[in-house]
Amino acid sequence: MNSFRHRQSSLRILYFGTQSSFSIHPLLALLEAKHCITGVVLPVQPSNHVLQSDHIALHTHSNDTIIDYARKHAVPLWNPSTLPSTVEFDVIVVACFPNKLPVHLLDRAQLASVNIHPSILPEYRGPSPLFWQLRNGLRVVGVTLHHMNSSIDSGDIVSQLEIELPIGISGSKADQLLSKSGACLLLEALQNHKFGRKPQTGKGSYQSWPNEKDWHIPTTWPVVRAFNFIEGVKNWGVPFTLLTKRGTVKVQSAIGFRHETSIMGYIRTNKHGQNEVGFSDGWLQI
């Protein structure tokens, strides 16, 4: 039995994440499963860009941060510039880290360097896949555990899981659902000591950060698409622009919706005193 095979019962994991719930849940799963975390690497500082991530505004499920959990379990904390060149690890795990890791670092992993990505790759590559899946009206989304290489989100697939989102789910709950599902895929691979390689097929798609027009909502959309998009990304704190017959209307959230005959782009007050806007198949209460 060679030395690496002997070590596989206690794989050493170097973990890259942020202060988001998407990063915390996989780390918690690793700690609860008694895996050996050699260190947690965090970004030097968060970006000041208002649209830098659909994870930035998300709260964790408790008041504890990823730093708190690392300290409670005596796990070293580093940033990319302070990561020791001498630290040894068998697996790199990334969950919502804003920087692409250099290939020379990925190659130092004895077994695998993997990322938990909240989409079914090769679709929705890029930094904010949940935003784009919600904007495009997807109800069935997913998470992919994949190997990392020199390109963004293009490495071979280890495993994937599709997830149906409830109507009106908040961004934080969707984020937690996806990260916990990704954690399950990771634990399964670690338990089996098997990180398979299935090449990504097809062209796929890549989306960058949203710009101002990506917060515009045409009333030609189905009403449930508009409702799910607003509720799913309102935690970004950016106002939505509804394109109505009276011009543009700024909203921060939606109250609800009804499927019934409507007039697209028309604004009215219903019997409950709520303003509502007509979409292709119903009314959106705002």
C-alpha positions in Angstrom: 0.0 0.0 0.0 1.5 3.3 -1.0 1.7 6.3 1.4 -1.0 8.3 -0.3 -3.5 5.5 -0.3 -2.8 5.0 3.3 -3.6 8.7 4.0 -6.9 8.6 2.3 -8.8 7.8 5.4 -7.9 11.3 6.7 -7.8 13.5 3.6 -6.4 16.9 4.3 -8.6 19.7 2.9 -7.7 23.3 2.1 -11.0 25.3 2.0 -11.6 28.5 0.1 -14.7 30.6 0.8 -16.2 33.9 1.9 -18.4 35.2 4.7 -21.5 33.9 2.9 -23.9 31.1 3.8 -22.9 29.4 0.5 -19.4 29.0 1.9 -20.4 28.3 5.5 -22.7 25.2 5.0 -20.1 23.0 3.1 -17.5 23.9 5.7 -19.9 23.0 8.6 -20.6 19.7 6.8 -16.9 18.9 6.6 -16.4 19.8 10.3 -19.4 17.8 11.5 -18.1 14.8 9.5 -14.8 15.1 11.3 -12.8 15.8 8.1 -9.3 17.3 8.5 -9.3 21.0 7.5 -5.8 22.2 7.1 -6.9 25.8 6.7 -9.6 28.2 5.5 -8.6 30.8 2.9 -10.7 34.0 2.7 -10.4 36.9 0.3 -8.2 39.8 1.3 -11.2 42.2 1.4 -14.7 42.2 -0.1 -15.3 44.1 -3.3 -17.0 47.5 -3.1 -19.0 46.9 -6.3 -22.7 46.9 -5.6 -23.4 44.1 -8.0 -20.4 41.9 -7.2 -22.2 38.8 -5.9 -25.6 37.3 -5.1 -23.9 35.9 -2.0 -22.7 39.2 -0.5 -26.0 40.2 1.1 -26.9 36.8 2.3 -27.1 36.1 6.0 -25.8 32.9 7.6 -28.2 30.7 9.5 -26.8 31.9 12.8 -24.8 34.8 14.1 -21.5 32.8 13.7 -19.3 33.7 10.8 -16.9 31.4 8.9 -14.1 32.9 10.9 -15.9 32.0 14.2 -16.3 28.4 13.1 -12.7 28.1 12.0 -11.5 29.5 15.3 -13.8 27.2 17.3 -12.3 24.2 15.6 -8.7 25.5 15.7 -8.5 25.8 11.9 -5.9 28.2 10.6 -7.1 31.2 8.7 -5.3 32.7 5.8 -5.8 34.9 2.7 -4.2 34.1 -0.6 -1.1 36.2 0.1 -0.5 34.7 3.5 -1.1 31.0 2.6 2.1 29.2 3.5 4.0 27.6 0.6 4.7 24.7 2.9 1.1 23.8 3.8 0.2 20.3 2.5 -3.2 19.2 1.4 -4.9 16.4 -0.5 -8.0 18.2 -1.7 -8.8 21.9 -2.4 -12.5 22.8 -1.9 -13.9 26.1 -3.2 -17.3 27.4 -2.4 -18.0 31.0 -3.4 -14.5 32.3 -3.7 -14.2 35.5 -5.8 -10.8 34.9 -7.3 -9.6 32.2 -9.8 -7.0 30.0 -8.2 -3.6 29.7 -10.0 -2.9 26.4 -11.7 0.3 25.9 -9.7 -1.8 26.0 -6.5 -4.4 23.6 -7.9 -1.6 21.2 -8.9 -0.4 21.0 -5.3 -3.5 19.1 -4.3 -2.6 15.4 -4.1 -6.1 14.1 -5.0 -8.4 16.8 -6.4 -9.2 20.5 -6.6 -12.9 21.0 -6.8 -15.5 23.8 -6.8 -19.1 23.8 -5.7 -21.0 25.7 -8.4 -24.7 26.6 -8.1 -25.9 25.6 -11.6 -26.0 22.5 -13.8 -22.8 23.0 -15.8 -22.0 23.8 -18.5 -25.0 26.2 -18.3 -24.7 29.3 -16.2 -20.9 29.5 -15.8 -19.7 32.7 -14.2 -19.9 34.6 -10.9 -23.6 34.9 -10.3 -25.5 31.9 -11.6 -28.4 32.0 -9.3 -29.3 35.6 -10.4 -29.4 34.6 -14.0 -31.4 31.4 -13.4 -34.0 33.3 -11.5 -34.1 36.1 -14.1 -34.6 33.5 -16.9 -37.5 32.0 -15.1 -36.0 28.6 -14.1 -37.8 26.7 -11.4 -35.5 23.7 -11.6 -31.9 24.8 -10.9 -29.0 22.8 -9.6 -25.5 22.4 -8.2 -22.4 20.9 -9.7 -19.2 19.6 -8.0 -16.5 20.0 -10.6 -12.7 19.9 -11.0 -10.9 23.2 -11.4 -8.5 24.1 -14.2 -7.2 27.3 -15.8 -10.6 28.2 -17.2 -13.7 29.4 -15.3 -16.2 26.7 -14.4 -15.1 24.5 -17.2 -13.4 21.6 -15.4 -14.6 18.0 -15.6 -17.8 17.2 -13.6 -17.6 15.0 -10.5 -21.4 15.0 -9.7 -24.5 17.1 -10.2 -27.9 17.5 -8.5 -31.1 19.2 -9.8 -33.3 21.1 -7.3 -36.8 22.5 -7.8 -37.2 25.8 -6.1 -40.5 26.7 -4.3 -42.4 29.7 -5.7 -41.3 32.9 -4.1 -38.2 31.5 -2.4 -35.9 34.1 -1.0 -32.3 34.4 -2.3 -30.9 33.4 1.1 -33.0 30.3 1.3 -32.2 29.3 -2.3 -28.6 29.9 -1.6 -28.6 27.7 1.5 -30.5 25.0 -0.3 -28.0 24.9 -3.1 -25.0 25.1 -0.8 -26.3 22.3 1.4 -26.9 20.1 -1.7 -23.4 20.9 -2.9 -22.1 19.9 0.5 -23.8 16.5 0.2 -22.1 15.9 -3.2 -18.8 16.8 -1.7 -19.2 14.5 1.3 -20.2 11.6 -1.0 -17.0 12.1 -3.0 -14.8 12.3 0.0 -16.4 9.3 1.7 -15.8 7.2 -1.4 -12.4 8.7 -2.1 -13.6 9.1 -5.6 -13.6 12.3 -7.7 -14.8 11.1 -11.1 -14.2 13.0 -14.3 -17.0 13.6 -16.8 -16.1 16.2 -19.4 -18.5 19.1 -19.9 -20.2 18.7 -23.2 -21.8 21.3 -25.4 -21.1 25.0 -25.6 -22.8 25.9 -22.4 -23.3 29.5 -21.4 -21.5 32.2 -19.4 -22.9 35.3 -17.7 -21.0 38.0 -16.0 -22.2 40.4 -13.4 -25.6 42.0 -14.0 -25.8 45.6 -15.2 -28.5 48.2 -14.8 -30.7 46.8 -17.6 -30.7 43.4 -16.1 -32.9 44.7 -13.3 -35.6 45.8 -15.9 -38.7 43.5 -15.9 -40.9 43.6 -19.0 -44.6 43.0 -18.4 -44.6 40.5 -21.3 -43.2 38.0 -18.8 -45.4 35.4 -17.1 -46.3 36.9 -13.7 -44.8 34.1 -11.7 -41.5 34.6 -13.4 -41.5 38.3 -12.3 -42.5 37.4 -8.8 -39.8 34.7 -8.4 -37.1 36.9 -9.8 -38.0 39.9 -7.5 -38.3 37.7 -4.4 -35.2 35.7 -5.3 -32.7 38.6 -5.7 -34.2 41.5 -3.8 -31.6 40.9 -1.1 -29.1 42.5 -3.4 -30.7 45.8 -2.4 -31.0 47.0 -6.1 -34.4 48.4 -7.2 -36.3 46.7 -10.0 -37.7 48.6 -12.9 -41.1 47.5 -14.2 -41.7 48.6 -17.8 -45.4 49.6 -17.8 -47.7 51.6 -20.1 -47.2 54.6 -17.8 -43.5 54.4 -18.1 -41.1 52.9 -15.7 -42.0 52.0 -12.1 -39.3 51.3 -9.4 -40.0 48.6 -6.9 -38.0 46.9 -4.1 -40.2 43.8 -3.6 -43.4 42.2 -4.6 -46.4 41.3 -2.3 -47.9 38.5 -4.4 -49.5 37.6 -7.7 -52.7 36.3 -9.2 -53.3 34.3 -12.4 -56.2 35.8 -14.2 -57.0 37.9 -17.3 -54.9 41.0 -17.3 -53.8 43.9 -19.3 -50.1 43.9 -19.9 -48.4 47.0 -18.6 -51.5 48.4 -17.0 -51.3 49.6 -13.4 -54.4 49.6 -11.1 -55.4 49.5 -7.5 -57.2 46.3 -6.4 -60.0 46.0 -3.8 -57.5 45.5 -1.1 -55.8 48.8 -1.8 -52.8 47.2 -3.4 -51.2 48.5 -6.5 -50.8 45.8 -9.1 -49.3 45.6 -12.6 -50.6 43.5 -15.4 -48.3 40.8 -16.9 -48.9 38.3 -19.7 -51.0 36.0 -17.6 -51.9 37.7 -14.4 -51.4 40.6 -11.9 -48.3 41.3 -9.8 -49.0 43.1 -6.5 -46.4 45.6 -5.6 
